[in-house]
Amino acid sequence: MDVADELIELHEEHVPGLLRLCRQAGWPDYGKQELTLLVRQGRFYGYQNVSGNIISCIGLFLFGGLASIGLVIVDKDYKRLGLGRRMVHTCISQTTENTSIRLCATKEGLPLYEKAGFHMAGSVRKYSCHSFHQIAKQEGLDAKLSLFKEQDFQELAAADLEAFGGDRSNLLQQLISTSEECVIVRNNEGHLIGYGLSIRTPANLKFGPIIASSSDGAAQIINRLAAGKQGPMRIDIPAEHTSFHDKLSEMGFHADEEPPLMFYQKKMLPGQNGHLYALISQALG
């Protein structure tokens, strides 16, 4: 096959090629704006054919001691040439031995990741909604929701770090600036105990990240972000939050798929407090 030998680093000028690969893979939530943000935030690599067209890609996102690998795509005409394996090993080589590396695996990519040294550590459940139903506010919920203000950011970033386990404050600043809405949650003492974002993609109104102290609190954030909105919606949540699954079903969401969450080797995972109720995306965590 006419594949250039050298794996190259991809930048903003390669976004049209990345967009073509995402469309071929059937990932409609990635448009030009989304991919431009990801390229700026992460390290992207890929192969070209001899004509200079991008025929594979992978993204590595570094959040202190935690890294995420995502957007792993190989053009359908260039599969089974070892491109995916080489890209994954390149990303692993860009991290330190103390870095925990996570990814969400497609069914097709699962054997590749297992051979590379990744192991199952849970799963992520994708939910879709085409007709949202608000649910009643839980009585006794010690929380007040309000719109995000710039002075809230340091508290928001600190809450995110404790829930996610890695510092993604730079990414969050970019996401908040492009979000449709960002709400914060404070308890009766005025402490920030959660937040949530809604982001408009080419295919959906996406919710995430959602940080909350309970499934009831997470549900109220979704209630607020989805109120009065029309059209398809999506949310990706850690599968262990079983009580949150029931609340999403009440709101009109239905589960579409549940890809495995994998971590590289047996490295110590960063501390997480269990308050991460929705991911930014499967690629970013």
Beta strands, then each sheet from edge to edge (+ up, - down):
strand 1: 8-10
strand 2: 43-46
strand 3: 56-63
strand 4: 66-74
strand 5: 100-104
strand 6: 118-129
strand 7: 144-147
strand 8: 181-186
strand 9: 192-200
strand 10: 205-211
strand 11: 233-238
strand 12: 253-257
strand 13: 260-264
strand 14: 276-278
sheet 1: 1+ 2- 3+ 4- 5- 13+ 6- 11+ 10+ 9- 8+ 7-
sheet 2: 1+ 2- 3+ 4- 5- 13+ 6- 12+
sheet 3: 1+ 2- 3+ 4- 5- 13+ 6- 11+ 10+ 14-
end
